[in-house]
Amino acid sequence: MSTARQRIIVAGHALRIAACGPLSGPTYVLVHGIGMSHRYFAPLRDALRRRGRVITVDLPGFGGLPAPDEDLDVAGMGGVLGEMLEVLELTRVVLVGHSMGAQWALEAAAAAPDRVDGLVLIGPVVDEAHRSLPAQAVALAVDTLREAPVVNALVFCDYLRSGPRWYLKQARHMTAYSTEAAVARATPPMLLMRGGLDAVAGERWVRRLRSAAKAAEMVELSDQPHNVQYTAAREVAEAIARFAQGLNGRAPSRMPERGRTTSTH
């Protein structure tokens, strides 16, 4: 695949994809969160592209794509994503989901287990401390004050492109979904990540997910907000590449402690 974005139809739904990086090594599929698009993955994509194939995707109803007539819940959207992996004949996939993208990545891994080697869940939702739409709105508002202006501009523009109707439909599915149950069911090894200032995915919540998982590591990058994949893309890419290296049976190199805390389970 070229780096030009291509619109494809999967299970009757429109998606937009682009790929870059070498064909050797793992394939990283970057899954955006609710209301968002591939655009806020640009720094992470560029940091990962030397380490393997990187595929970004805009899911149905996002990034300016038409919203499906069908009201896709989390399992439904994850199923479309899993079928995309089948259609593109992708193997050795590391699914990287941010925010609600973590939920969709979990369901995609369940739908296409033979194609997914590992899961990276960044700022996974929904934190049990604010499991309602009003509470989520407050957490997002707090996080907005901690984000870089360029990130807030991207978020605002992408939210407008997805539209309030589709956003709210997906938000209801997001808050109803049991991420902790899905994590407990999941079989691929996981890397759980969060920024130390993330008001959306709190430390206690992410540690709970790590404990629920069959095999998981946790990385926290201090002084970073919810969109840590944008504001600390190089550090996030290093952690993801180290995790992917471990999936291939090679011991990961030691991660520097300055600026982050790490723990494993």
N, C-alpha and C positions, 0 to 999 in steps of 0.2 A: 504494500500500500504506500502511496505517496503521502507527503505532508499536507496536501490539499484536502480540505474537508469534503466528505462525500455523504450524500443522503442515501440511506438504505431503508428498505422496508423489511421488518422482522415481525412475524406473527400479525401482519396487517397494520403495524404501527410504524410511523416514521421516526428514524433515529439519524443522527449525524455523527460521523466518526472521522478521525484523522490519526495517522500513525507516523512515528519517526523513530530513529535509532536503529542499531544493528539488529539483524535477525537472530544472531547468536544470543545465548543467555535467556533469562526469564522474559516474559511478556507482562508488562505492568499495564493494567486497565484502570484508568482513573475515573471514579464514579462520583459525580457532583452531588450536592445536597439539594434540599427542597428549594425551588425557586431559582436555582443557579444554572450555570452552563459550564462548558469547558474553559471559559475565559479565566476563571480564577485559579485554574490549575497551571497557567502558563509558566510561572517560575519553577514549580515542581517538575513539570514536564521537561523543561530545559535542563534542570539539574539531574534528572534521571536518564536522559536520552543517551548518554555515553555508557550507561550501565546495562542497557537492554532495550528491547522494543517497548515503546510507550504508546498506548492507544488512549485517546480521549474520546468521550462520547457525550452527546447531548441526548437525553432520554425524552420520550414522548411528552409533549406539552411544555418543554423547557427549551431555552435557547432560541426562542422564536419559532419552534416547531408547533404544528397544530396539536391542540389537546385532543386526545382520543374521545370518541363518543362513549366508549366504555369507561366506567369509573374504576381504574386500576388500583387495587389496594397494594400493600407492600409485597405480598406474595406474587400478585399479578405482574407488577413492575419488575420484580426480581426474576420472574420467569421469562419475561421478554429479554432481559439482560443475559440470562443464562442461554437462551436460544440464540442470541447474537454470537456468543462464544462458539456455539455449534456451527452456525452459518459461516462464520469466518474461519472455522477450523483451527481455532487457537488452542494451544497446549502450553503446559507449564505456566499457567496464568497466576499472577499475584494480583488479586483484586484489591484496589485501594479506594475505600469509600470514606467520604467526609460527611459528618453530620448525619442527615437522613440517608445519604449515600451508603453509610455503614449498614443500615437496615436492608437496603436493596442488594448490597454486596453479599450479605449473609444469605438472602433468599436465592441469589444467583448461584452461589456455591452449592446450595442444596439442590438446585435444579440441574446443575452440570458438574457433578462431583469429580468426574474423571478428567476434567479440564482445569481445575483450580488446585494449585499447589499450596497456596497460602492466602490469608486474609489480613489486610491492614485496615484497622478501624480508627479513624482520626476524629476526635471530638464526637464520639458516638452518642446518639440520642435514643430515647428520651430519659434524661436524668430523673430518677425517682423523687428528687427534691422539688421538681416543678413539672409534674406530669399532667398539665392541662394547658389549653391554649392561652388563657390569660397569664399563667405562670411562665410559659414559654416566651410570650411577648415581653415580659419584664426582663427575663434573662437575656434575650436578644438585645433589648435596649441598653442594658448594662454593658454588654459586650461591645456594642457599637461605640461606646465612649473609649474603649481600649484598642480599637482597630485603627489601622492607618487610613487616612482619608481616601487613598486610592482604592482600598478594599471596600470601604463604605460606598463609594461611587459605583463600583462593580456590582455590589449586592443590590443597590437601589435600582440600577438599570435592568438587571436580570429579573428582579422581582416584577418590574413593570412589564417585561416581555412575557413572563409566564402568565400574568393576569391574576386578579384576586380570586376568581371562581375556581380555577384549577389549583392554585396555591392552597386555598382553604380546604378543598377536597382532600388534597394530599396531607395537609396538616392534621386533619381528623384521623386519617389512617396512621400517621406518624405517632400521635399520642396514644392511639389504641394498641399499637404493636408492642409486644413484649420482647424487647431486645435481649434482656437477660436470659429468657427461655431459649431464644434462637442461638445465642452464644453457647449455652450449655449443650444444645443439640449438635452444633457444628463440629465437623470432624477435621477440617484443615487446621494446621497451626496458625496462631494469630499473633499479630503485633498490635497492641492497643496504644494509641498516642493521644496526648492532649497538651495544650499550652498551659503553663502554670497559672495564667490569668484567665483561663476560659471560664466564663460565667454560665455557659450552656451545658457543658459536660464537666461536672465537678470531679475532684480527685477521688473522693469516697466512692462515687458512682463508678468510675472507671476501674478502681481497684476491685469493686464488687464484680464487675464483668470479668476481670482477670481471674478472680477466684472461681467463677462459675465455669470458665472455659476448661476444656480438656488439656490443652497445651497453649499457653499464652505468655508473652513477654509484655512489659509495660514500659513506655518511655514518656517522660514528662519534660518538656522544654520550658524552663523557667522564664518568666517575664514575657510570655507570648500569649496572645488571645485565642479565640475560637478558630480563626482562620490561620492557624499556625503553618499550614502548607503553603501559604503565600508569604507571610512575614518572615518565616525561617525556613525557606525552601531547601537551602543547601543542607542544613542539619537534618531536616525531615528525610531528604533523599538519601543521606548517608545511613540513617537508621533503617530505612526500607531496604536499601541495597545489602546491608549487613544481615538483615533478617532473611532476605532471599538467598543469600549465599549459604546461610545455615540450612535452608531447605534442601540444598543439594549435597548435604552431608559433609560440608566443609565447616570447620569451626569458625564462627565469626570472630573478627578481631575485637580487641577490647575497646569499648566506647569511652572516650574522654568524659570525665565527670563534670568539668567546668561548664556551667550554664544549663545543666540538666540533671535530673535524677533518674536513675534507672532501677528497675527491679524485675525479677523474673518469677514465674510460677510454672 
